Structures are given as C-alpha cells and as structure tokens.
Amino acid sequence: MDIKKLLIVDSSEVFARELAFRLEGALRIQICNDGAEALKELEAFRPDVAVLDLMMPMADGLAMARAFCSRAVKPKILLTSYYMTPFLERSLASTGFDYFTLKPCDTGVLAQRICELAGVGEEAPTNSSIGRMLLSLQFTRRHKGFHYLDFAIGMYRPGMSMSKQVYPEIGERFDVRPYCVERDIRLAIQAAWNRRNTYLWRMYFGCDEFGNVLRPTNTEFIATLASRVNMRKVQ
C-alpha cells in the first residue's frame, strides 16, 4: 500500500518540523514555508492531507485555502490560524475545508486529526462527506450515535418528523428501538459538544447575541448539517 502524503504549509519552521516529527514514519511529508511554493507543491506532490496556515507572509491565506479546496481531486484540508474574525468565519464556511484549529495548539492532537483524515491508525475516516464532517466536529466512530447521525443527515428533508419518521427508519435499519436512536444521537452530540472546537461549531451553528455557541438539539443538529450537505451538492 502506498504511504499517504502530507503537505505542511506554515511560515514557522519550528512548528512545521515539530508536527512532521510526530508523524514521521506514518506519512510521507513535504514542508513549505511560503504560499507560492505551496501552490506548486500542491500540483507536484499531490498530498492526501494538507495543513495550511492562514497567516502566511506575502500570501492571502483565504485565497490559498480556496485554491486548495477548489481542486477537482483535493486533499483533506486542515486550517490553522492565530486568530479568527467574524468575516473570516463567514468566508471559510463555504470553502469546504475539513478541520480548523487556533494556534497555539497541541501538535500531538493535531497529528491525531491528520491521521484520522488520512486513514492512518484505528480512527480511519469514513468515506462519506457526512462522516468526515462529523469527525471534524469531534465525533468518534466508536459511538453508535455517530452512525445514526450519518444516516439521519443523509435522509433528512425539511419538515420531516424526528419521532415519527427519522428515528423509526433508523431504528428499522439498525434493528434498535426509536427511543434508543434518539438517546444515542443526543449522547453523541453531547460528547462532541464537550470536546468542541468553538470556532468550528460557530461556523456551523452560529451564536447568540453574546457570541456564545449554544448546544443544538438533535433536530437542529441534523437539519443544519443536512442543509449544508445539500448546498454542497448544488454547488
């Protein structure tokens, strides 16, 4: 089996090399320290995963993120930044990236996320775009609610009743009672919420007047992600 490839685009050589050290042997790694070089390497190296810092000198990080995400066969994209603004949140929401984290960050945790997206180790990513979205929101495939949500988001249409349509259909597919489906989805959302990346959840679910991200209900969560999946299909 071919070794998966990782492209690290970051102006901090210390950060890039520390991250590369943690993944040595698991992935084939290329490091770029400027934006122009990164776009060339994207075509020449053809990475499976790319870690892209939005604050690169002499480069428009947002434009680079869009360029990376617009490729017909694009890598999984992990974005990093030392700050986040409402404008940047809105702009990034439509790019199609897979994960975002603020710096300074734990390179060990970031390395785990890279392995998950690359399919290295026991937390290999699901093939569905919905599954990848759930993984980016800190869900884990070990939880039954993950699989129920994957199915629920794919089948949901506006106006559907959770208790009369969604939960019973999932229960029939997985041979469990509808109330167990509701419970496991609720617990999975709570577990992911407890581990949440606040900026990423805000991009998906918005915030209140004070800037706080409120925990979505089962219906709110499923409807929001289903709407996003359908918008991507249209695009």
HELIX and SHEET records of a PDB file:
HELIX    1   1 GLU A   13  ARG A   22  1                                  10    
HELIX    2   2 GLY A   35  PHE A   45  1                                  11    
HELIX    3   3 GLY A   61  CYS A   69  1                                   9    
HELIX    4   4 PRO A   86  LEU A   92  1                                   7    
HELIX    5   5 THR A  107  ALA A  118  1                                  12    
HELIX    6   6 SER A  129  SER A  136  1                                   8    
HELIX    7   7 LYS A  144  MET A  155  1                                  12    
HELIX    8   8 MET A  162  VAL A  166  3                                   5    
HELIX    9   9 TYR A  167  PHE A  174  1                                   8    
HELIX   10  10 PRO A  178  ASN A  194  1                                  17    
HELIX   11  11 THR A  198  PHE A  205  1                                   8    
HELIX   12  12 ASN A  218  VAL A  234  1                                  17    
SHEET    1   A 5 ARG A  28  CYS A  32  0                                        
SHEET    2   A 5 LYS A   5  VAL A   9  1                                        
SHEET    3   A 5 VAL A  49  ASP A  53  1                                        
SHEET    4   A 5 LYS A  76  SER A  81  1                                        
SHEET    5   A 5 TYR A  99  LEU A 102  1                                        
END                                                                             
